[in-house]
Amino acid sequence: MKPKDIVIANARIVLADRVIEQGWLALVDGRIAEIGEGRAPAGAEDAGGDLIMPGLIELHTDHLEAHYVPRPKVFWNPVAAVVSYDGQLATSGITTVFDSLRVWREDGAEEVDGRAGVLAAAITTARDSNLLRADHFLHLRCEIPMPSVVEEAKELIDRPDVKLMSLMDHTPGQRQFRDEVKLRDYYRGKGGGKTDAELDELFAKRFEYQKQYAAANMREIVALAHEYKIPLASHDDTTEENVADAVRDGVAVAEFPTTIEAARGLHQAGIDILMGAPNVVRGGSHSGNIAAVDLAREGLLDILSSDYIPSSLLMGALQLPEHAPSISLPTAIRTVTKAPADAVGLTDRGEIAIGKRADLIRVHVAGSVPVVRSVWREGGRVA
């Protein structure tokens, strides 16, 4: 369906480098055709002085799993789960999303493991049936030590919507879970929890998997990504060795570095640093690692991700200038729009500029809470 040409007026328009305090936009054939200041052409839609900004771009969210498995051992209809999840994304202002699918199997550890193919197929069905509001791509989260990770990645790698792969290793005692006690607490809180004896068995298996499979799997996953020209992300970089590995593997984005030392090394290497928006909103990491706002103050934060709560993406971006006064509103909004688009090669979106996709959101800020009042994707209203 062809989008209707519209003009949006009386808006605070957030460009990539400045804010037009009273401006207007013309959208034609799904693209941004004109940007003006002051009085708008007749017949414009009044934005009531609200913010108009690019639609948010989300590179890492596993929130789909909460819709697919809403309770332990309860598996929802996968297409219905995708549609519900997509609606929550859109009303949170997210117009482009990279659905993070866990690509590995581990019996008894994670109930949605090994179901990446089911969810990828459901996303395709929903897209083909014109049920989706946001633009969906796939982010394959590859747990490197797992025996089946290469085989499962190969099953999905040639899909045209696979646009990002991440290299993960959650073996106890390293990266995010250097403190094994925190990892035990994490598993005790999931799905009824596990006993210490069960965790001892799980951790022993994880150590064996890493020793037996990790090195070869890493080489194969990295080679696959390079062969298919898919950007790579590292995950939970902690040490200088982790940074060196990321540089060696040609990583484009570093997700959730856990220490300031790792973040500095990644930044120096020209790798974009992604942190969680919930970390910003909560004022720190739920795992006790480096706070995103500390990285922001040092100029080491490039991209925000909503991770596990979609509404945090907009809220976190709007709070950044409060935590780091050197960060302007346009700079903060770039962390959830232009920066993630640039990191994965999406050159047609991520900023309000002539010729770019008319992926836009209208935002009203009430106190400290932003409310998304309207969402347009390629000029068509979707929320």
Secondary structure, DSSP 8 states (H G I E B T S, - for coil): -----EEEEEEEEE-SS-EEEEEEEEEETTEEEEEEESS--TT-EE-TT-EEEE-EEEEEE-THHHHHSSBTTB---HHHHHHHHHHHHHHTTEEEEEEEEEE---TTT-TTTT-HHHHHHHHHHHHHTT--SSEEEEEEEEETTSTTHHHHHHHHTT-TTEEEEEEE---TTSGGGSSHHHHHHHHHTSTT---HHHHHHHHHHHHHHHHHHHHHHHHHHHHHHHHTT--EEEES--SHHHHHHHHHTT-SEEE---SHHHHHHHHHTT-EEEEEHHHHHHTS-TTS---HHHHHHTT---EEE-BT-TTHHHHHHHHHHHH-TTS-HHHHHHTTTHHHHHHTT-TT-SS--TTSB--EEEEEEETTEEEEEEEEETTEE--
